[in-house]
Amino acid sequence: MIDIKLDYMPIANHEWIGMEPLLKVVHNSLHKGDCLGSDFLGWLDYPENYSKEEFGRVKAEAKRLRGMCDALIVVGIGGSYLGTRAVYEAMMPYYHESLSKAERGGPALYFIGNDLSTGHIIALMERLENVETALVIVSKSGKTLEPATAFRLLRKWLEEKYGDDAKDRIVAVTDGEKGVLKNLADKKGYRTFVVPDDIGGRYSVFTPVGMLPLAVAGIDVDGLMAGAAYMRNKLMDENVSNNICYRYAVTRMILLRKGKLIELLVNYEPKLIYITEWWKQLFGESEGKDQKGIFPAGATFTTDLHSMGQWIQDGSRNIFETVLRIRHEKEDIMVPEDEIDGDGLDFIDGKPLSLINDYALLGTSEAHGTGGVPQILVELDRMDEKNLGGLLYFFMKACAISGLLNGVNPFDQPGVEAYKTNLYRLLQSDEGGK
Amino acid sequence: MIDIKLDYMPIANHEWIGMEPLLKVVHNSLHKGDCLGSDFLGWLDYPENYSKEEFGRVKAEAKRLRGMCDALIVVGIGGSYLGTRAVYEAMMPYYHESLSKAERGGPALYFIGNDLSTGHIIALMERLENVETALVIVSKSGKTLEPATAFRLLRKWLEEKYGDDAKDRIVAVTDGEKGVLKNLADKKGYRTFVVPDDIGGRYSVFTPVGMLPLAVAGIDVDGLMAGAAYMRNKLMDENVSNNICYRYAVTRMILLRKGKLIELLVNYEPKLIYITEWWKQLFGESEGKDQKGIFPAGATFTTDLHSMGQWIQDGSRNIFETVLRIRHEKEDIMVPEDEIDGDGLDFIDGKPLSLINDYALLGTSEAHGTGGVPQILVELDRMDEKNLGGLLYFFMKACAISGLLNGVNPFDQPGVEAYKTNLYRLLQSDEGGK
């Protein structure tokens, strides 16, 4: 079942009531489509309005690729891969890279073109030398340096490996009409899917951007979309006080005004770290502008309780935590007795490990509360495609509302161009360097 | 060659001069051993004073384990594994988990006992079911919940797998005299190595804590120690103005006083992310106390320029960056031409990828500087054991100096106990839960 709840909510009721009229304005403006950045609202009703015909083609193409390859390379950076990777890592077991295709339930995904590391791409080509491979490149324009560079190298590598058949192993998710990748794909005869014009990268996981590679990997993309649609309906509620994404948006904004400048998204399952990375882009890129914005950071517990735990418990009091709790684990294991009671922890004998992890969450929340760290709890029934689709949509809408409440355009990213401009100038003039 | 330099230094010379007298006091007090936390200064001269006899035994034991296993499980949390993992990931190629023992140059390391995830440990046991395995547990007391729980499960698993021979496949790095793990090891007949009493976890990477598993993996531990010894000598300089760790410590402290509350450690090579995790513990746990301290965070570029880049360029102006630059790459690859100039990036044709990555660093530094982000550049000649050993020692001493300048004890971590106390109470009473 899908069930996503909020708990804790460290603000007073009158603080919430003071924000309700503003929330109603923002709600109306978002749903009427006259807010800041209103050219990029395609994600809002996408889980309901998406093209069923196109989604069918995505699944058919995924089936073809699944049959053809043991490894799918996903070339993309930022919003062109983070949502895909977040879902993929969350749904796969640990150490999935060592599993066979049958054990894994589909081809393995390899994410590349998201850095400029020499060792990374060389090792990928060596790794896949004797592996049946296909490639999906995700790039709206085709001109972003990192994926374009990786794609040049890998296209050549695939053409050497498969000759003319390489074109049947390359799929482009790109602009529908124009752009250099669209042109190239048409010339080369690659299959293509469209990145909608009205959906920015960080809001695009439910489009072919995320759904094509996830379907290739064997992820239940219908479940993801159903979870998103469920959450969309739930969050349409005009009665803003019932609406959990409004609760979340307002709470974090009030905490910011009280000097809580850093938000830590906390999980208790290390493989969820790419959900954190996706979330950091979503909120960081949406709100970090005009010299404003909460700094989004992540932590994996209990791991980081033994590294960042001291800081969180008693460092500068400028942080709050948003904690992800998963109520039901897929599997469990009982802690065996220590035959000679060597470790002095007899109170864990025979206890399920998932229970100990959940007690760690409760004990940590209590400790951090005592230490002065406000907390928001986001609970999922279980980590499956439906709950995960719902969670991602929840964060997307909360982020839009939060940005609009803060008076910024949550759908643009003007600051991303600055480093590119300098980099292109350096490359063109070939000044400086090592 | 080993060569570690600092550059940029975004403070004025008179700001530095104003701090020199204080630095001299801190320098003397650290080296005389009468500073705060002076019971934990064993790391300071360790690269010179370490027991050569013990180091020889570490290497001999590593040789024995290397012959015996294809996988070494490292059980430990926080400072008991982060330094090991930082060095291991930095020195291994990408996708090393798919390599054979011969290709990798030694057994693969698997890090566990650093969380309470059910799926993680179940998947590890499945992964290693048919693999020759040995285990090193690193725990000063043996009573820390996470490693103790994993060790119970894995000890039983190894005993089922190897019977009585399991005891020859388990090595404990623990207290030299007392403690439950030491007792257990003596009863069971495990080989043991000592965690020195005067070195805290986050300063322990050059002791058997890090050196034993790293030597098993085939890392050049002599090179690591030589790099640390080189850096120790370099940083003894009483003339504080020549001393790069003092420059770093003072610069970050002055930036903090100017409202730069968050330090981002930036790398341009994704596999260095565990150096960031190690560094976050080092600085976070040392300085995050008494409601003070810079928040240590990490970023991998250019990856995160497409997620956190907007925030860094133009969000709240409360951050500064410490950028790791590696001057020479081990290998390189030339970007091929785009045969139909599809991507419009003809200026990268035929350029080495490592040069493009380095231009990205220069272009980004310029962009972030324009955006109001102060930066410190830490340059390594290359990513090898010597430079890495030097880098880790550099950060350790800079951290100690920085903490003492801020008037905190950089060697304790009183806040780490709070969550454990609650967790143990919950487990003992079995109240609450799911």
Chai-1 contact restraints between the chains, C-beta under 6 A:
chainA,res_idxA,chainB,res_idxB,connection_type,confidence,min_distance_angstrom,max_distance_angstrom,comment,restraint_id
A,I77,B,H306,contact,1.0,0.0,6.0,A-B,restraint_1
A,G78,B,H306,contact,1.0,0.0,6.0,A-B,restraint_2
A,G78,B,S307,contact,1.0,0.0,6.0,A-B,restraint_3
A,P93,B,A123,contact,1.0,0.0,6.0,A-B,restraint_4
A,Y94,B,G119,contact,1.0,0.0,6.0,A-B,restraint_5
A,Y94,B,H120,contact,1.0,0.0,6.0,A-B,restraint_6
A,Y94,B,A123,contact,1.0,0.0,6.0,A-B,restraint_7
A,Y95,B,A123,contact,1.0,0.0,6.0,A-B,restraint_8
A,Y95,B,R127,contact,1.0,0.0,6.0,A-B,restraint_9
A,E97,B,E97,contact,1.0,0.0,6.0,A-B,restraint_10
A,S98,B,R127,contact,1.0,0.0,6.0,A-B,restraint_11
A,N114,B,T303,contact,1.0,0.0,6.0,A-B,restraint_12
A,D115,B,P270,contact,1.0,0.0,6.0,A-B,restraint_13
A,D115,B,T302,contact,1.0,0.0,6.0,A-B,restraint_14
A,D115,B,T303,contact,1.0,0.0,6.0,A-B,restraint_15
A,L116,B,T302,contact,1.0,0.0,6.0,A-B,restraint_16
A,L116,B,I356,contact,1.0,0.0,6.0,A-B,restraint_17
A,L116,B,N357,contact,1.0,0.0,6.0,A-B,restraint_18
A,L116,B,A360,contact,1.0,0.0,6.0,A-B,restraint_19
A,S117,B,E269,contact,1.0,0.0,6.0,A-B,restraint_20
A,T118,B,E329,contact,1.0,0.0,6.0,A-B,restraint_21
A,T118,B,D332,contact,1.0,0.0,6.0,A-B,restraint_22
A,T118,B,I333,contact,1.0,0.0,6.0,A-B,restraint_23
A,T118,B,L353,contact,1.0,0.0,6.0,A-B,restraint_24
A,T118,B,S354,contact,1.0,0.0,6.0,A-B,restraint_25
A,G119,B,Y94,contact,1.0,0.0,6.0,A-B,restraint_26
A,H120,B,Y94,contact,1.0,0.0,6.0,A-B,restraint_27
A,I122,B,I333,contact,1.0,0.0,6.0,A-B,restraint_28
A,A123,B,P93,contact,1.0,0.0,6.0,A-B,restraint_29
A,A123,B,Y94,contact,1.0,0.0,6.0,A-B,restraint_30
A,A123,B,Y95,contact,1.0,0.0,6.0,A-B,restraint_31
A,R127,B,Y95,contact,1.0,0.0,6.0,A-B,restraint_32
A,R127,B,S98,contact,1.0,0.0,6.0,A-B,restraint_33
A,G142,B,D343,contact,1.0,0.0,6.0,A-B,restraint_34
A,K143,B,D343,contact,1.0,0.0,6.0,A-B,restraint_35
A,K143,B,G344,contact,1.0,0.0,6.0,A-B,restraint_36
A,E146,B,T302,contact,1.0,0.0,6.0,A-B,restraint_37
A,A148,B,D343,contact,1.0,0.0,6.0,A-B,restraint_38
A,A148,B,L345,contact,1.0,0.0,6.0,A-B,restraint_39
A,T149,B,V335,contact,1.0,0.0,6.0,A-B,restraint_40
A,R152,B,V335,contact,1.0,0.0,6.0,A-B,restraint_41
A,R152,B,P336,contact,1.0,0.0,6.0,A-B,restraint_42
A,R152,B,D338,contact,1.0,0.0,6.0,A-B,restraint_43
A,K156,B,P336,contact,1.0,0.0,6.0,A-B,restraint_44
A,V180,B,G342,contact,1.0,0.0,6.0,A-B,restraint_45
A,V180,B,D343,contact,1.0,0.0,6.0,A-B,restraint_46
A,V180,B,G344,contact,1.0,0.0,6.0,A-B,restraint_47
A,L184,B,G342,contact,1.0,0.0,6.0,A-B,restraint_48
A,I262,B,F295,contact,1.0,0.0,6.0,A-B,restraint_49
A,E269,B,S117,contact,1.0,0.0,6.0,A-B,restraint_50
A,P270,B,D115,contact,1.0,0.0,6.0,A-B,restraint_51
A,K280,B,S307,contact,1.0,0.0,6.0,A-B,restraint_52
A,Q281,B,S307,contact,1.0,0.0,6.0,A-B,restraint_53
A,G284,B,M308,contact,1.0,0.0,6.0,A-B,restraint_54
A,G284,B,W311,contact,1.0,0.0,6.0,A-B,restraint_55
A,E285,B,Q310,contact,1.0,0.0,6.0,A-B,restraint_56
A,G288,B,Q310,contact,1.0,0.0,6.0,A-B,restraint_57
A,G288,B,W311,contact,1.0,0.0,6.0,A-B,restraint_58
A,G288,B,G315,contact,1.0,0.0,6.0,A-B,restraint_59
A,K289,B,D314,contact,1.0,0.0,6.0,A-B,restraint_60
A,Q291,B,R317,contact,1.0,0.0,6.0,A-B,restraint_61
A,K292,B,S316,contact,1.0,0.0,6.0,A-B,restraint_62
A,G293,B,G315,contact,1.0,0.0,6.0,A-B,restraint_63
A,G293,B,S316,contact,1.0,0.0,6.0,A-B,restraint_64
A,F295,B,I262,contact,1.0,0.0,6.0,A-B,restraint_65
A,A297,B,A297,contact,1.0,0.0,6.0,A-B,restraint_66
A,T302,B,D115,contact,1.0,0.0,6.0,A-B,restraint_67
A,T302,B,L116,contact,1.0,0.0,6.0,A-B,restraint_68
A,T302,B,E146,contact,1.0,0.0,6.0,A-B,restraint_69
A,T303,B,N114,contact,1.0,0.0,6.0,A-B,restraint_70
A,T303,B,D115,contact,1.0,0.0,6.0,A-B,restraint_71
A,L305,B,Y419,contact,1.0,0.0,6.0,A-B,restraint_72
A,H306,B,I77,contact,1.0,0.0,6.0,A-B,restraint_73
A,H306,B,G78,contact,1.0,0.0,6.0,A-B,restraint_74
A,S307,B,G78,contact,1.0,0.0,6.0,A-B,restraint_75
A,S307,B,K280,contact,1.0,0.0,6.0,A-B,restraint_76
A,S307,B,Q281,contact,1.0,0.0,6.0,A-B,restraint_77
A,M308,B,K280,contact,1.0,0.0,6.0,A-B,restraint_78
A,M308,B,G284,contact,1.0,0.0,6.0,A-B,restraint_79
A,G309,B,V416,contact,1.0,0.0,6.0,A-B,restraint_80
A,Q310,B,E285,contact,1.0,0.0,6.0,A-B,restraint_81
A,Q310,B,G288,contact,1.0,0.0,6.0,A-B,restraint_82
A,Q310,B,Q413,contact,1.0,0.0,6.0,A-B,restraint_83
A,Q310,B,G415,contact,1.0,0.0,6.0,A-B,restraint_84
A,Q310,B,V416,contact,1.0,0.0,6.0,A-B,restraint_85
A,W311,B,G284,contact,1.0,0.0,6.0,A-B,restraint_86
A,W311,B,G288,contact,1.0,0.0,6.0,A-B,restraint_87
A,W311,B,G293,contact,1.0,0.0,6.0,A-B,restraint_88
A,Q313,B,G415,contact,1.0,0.0,6.0,A-B,restraint_89
A,Q313,B,A418,contact,1.0,0.0,6.0,A-B,restraint_90
A,D314,B,K289,contact,1.0,0.0,6.0,A-B,restraint_91
A,D314,B,G415,contact,1.0,0.0,6.0,A-B,restraint_92
A,G315,B,G288,contact,1.0,0.0,6.0,A-B,restraint_93
A,G315,B,G293,contact,1.0,0.0,6.0,A-B,restraint_94
A,S316,B,K292,contact,1.0,0.0,6.0,A-B,restraint_95
A,S316,B,G293,contact,1.0,0.0,6.0,A-B,restraint_96
A,R317,B,Q291,contact,1.0,0.0,6.0,A-B,restraint_97
A,E329,B,T118,contact,1.0,0.0,6.0,A-B,restraint_98
A,D332,B,T118,contact,1.0,0.0,6.0,A-B,restraint_99
A,I333,B,T118,contact,1.0,0.0,6.0,A-B,restraint_100
A,I333,B,I122,contact,1.0,0.0,6.0,A-B,restraint_101
A,V335,B,T149,contact,1.0,0.0,6.0,A-B,restraint_102
A,V335,B,R152,contact,1.0,0.0,6.0,A-B,restraint_103
A,P336,B,R152,contact,1.0,0.0,6.0,A-B,restraint_104
A,P336,B,K156,contact,1.0,0.0,6.0,A-B,restraint_105
A,D338,B,R152,contact,1.0,0.0,6.0,A-B,restraint_106
A,G342,B,V180,contact,1.0,0.0,6.0,A-B,restraint_107
A,G342,B,L184,contact,1.0,0.0,6.0,A-B,restraint_108
A,D343,B,G142,contact,1.0,0.0,6.0,A-B,restraint_109
A,D343,B,K143,contact,1.0,0.0,6.0,A-B,restraint_110
A,D343,B,A148,contact,1.0,0.0,6.0,A-B,restraint_111
A,D343,B,V180,contact,1.0,0.0,6.0,A-B,restraint_112
A,G344,B,K143,contact,1.0,0.0,6.0,A-B,restraint_113
A,G344,B,V180,contact,1.0,0.0,6.0,A-B,restraint_114
A,L345,B,A148,contact,1.0,0.0,6.0,A-B,restraint_115
A,F347,B,L427,contact,1.0,0.0,6.0,A-B,restraint_116
A,F347,B,Q428,contact,1.0,0.0,6.0,A-B,restraint_117
A,L353,B,T118,contact,1.0,0.0,6.0,A-B,restraint_118
A,S354,B,T118,contact,1.0,0.0,6.0,A-B,restraint_119
A,L355,B,G433,contact,1.0,0.0,6.0,A-B,restraint_120
A,I356,B,L116,contact,1.0,0.0,6.0,A-B,restraint_121
A,N357,B,L116,contact,1.0,0.0,6.0,A-B,restraint_122
A,D358,B,K434,contact,1.0,0.0,6.0,A-B,restraint_123
A,Y359,B,L423,contact,1.0,0.0,6.0,A-B,restraint_124
A,Y359,B,L426,contact,1.0,0.0,6.0,A-B,restraint_125
A,Y359,B,L427,contact,1.0,0.0,6.0,A-B,restraint_126
A,A360,B,L116,contact,1.0,0.0,6.0,A-B,restraint_127
A,A360,B,L423,contact,1.0,0.0,6.0,A-B,restraint_128
A,L362,B,G432,contact,1.0,0.0,6.0,A-B,restraint_129
A,G363,B,Y419,contact,1.0,0.0,6.0,A-B,restraint_130
A,G363,B,N422,contact,1.0,0.0,6.0,A-B,restraint_131
A,G363,B,L423,contact,1.0,0.0,6.0,A-B,restraint_132
A,G363,B,L426,contact,1.0,0.0,6.0,A-B,restraint_133
A,T364,B,Y419,contact,1.0,0.0,6.0,A-B,restraint_134
A,E366,B,N422,contact,1.0,0.0,6.0,A-B,restraint_135
A,A367,B,A418,contact,1.0,0.0,6.0,A-B,restraint_136
A,A367,B,Y419,contact,1.0,0.0,6.0,A-B,restraint_137
A,A367,B,N422,contact,1.0,0.0,6.0,A-B,restraint_138
A,Q413,B,Q310,contact,1.0,0.0,6.0,A-B,restraint_139
A,G415,B,Q310,contact,1.0,0.0,6.0,A-B,restraint_140
A,G415,B,Q313,contact,1.0,0.0,6.0,A-B,restraint_141
A,G415,B,D314,contact,1.0,0.0,6.0,A-B,restraint_142
A,V416,B,G309,contact,1.0,0.0,6.0,A-B,restraint_143
A,V416,B,Q310,contact,1.0,0.0,6.0,A-B,restraint_144
A,A418,B,Q313,contact,1.0,0.0,6.0,A-B,restraint_145
A,A418,B,A367,contact,1.0,0.0,6.0,A-B,restraint_146
A,Y419,B,L305,contact,1.0,0.0,6.0,A-B,restraint_147
A,Y419,B,G363,contact,1.0,0.0,6.0,A-B,restraint_148
A,Y419,B,T364,contact,1.0,0.0,6.0,A-B,restraint_149
A,Y419,B,A367,contact,1.0,0.0,6.0,A-B,restraint_150
A,N422,B,G363,contact,1.0,0.0,6.0,A-B,restraint_151
A,N422,B,E366,contact,1.0,0.0,6.0,A-B,restraint_152
A,N422,B,A367,contact,1.0,0.0,6.0,A-B,restraint_153
A,L423,B,Y359,contact,1.0,0.0,6.0,A-B,restraint_154
A,L423,B,A360,contact,1.0,0.0,6.0,A-B,restraint_155
A,L423,B,G363,contact,1.0,0.0,6.0,A-B,restraint_156
A,L426,B,Y359,contact,1.0,0.0,6.0,A-B,restraint_157
A,L426,B,G363,contact,1.0,0.0,6.0,A-B,restraint_158
A,L427,B,F347,contact,1.0,0.0,6.0,A-B,restraint_159
A,L427,B,Y359,contact,1.0,0.0,6.0,A-B,restraint_160
A,Q428,B,F347,contact,1.0,0.0,6.0,A-B,restraint_161
A,G432,B,L362,contact,1.0,0.0,6.0,A-B,restraint_162
A,G433,B,L355,contact,1.0,0.0,6.0,A-B,restraint_163
A,K434,B,D358,contact,1.0,0.0,6.0,A-B,restraint_164
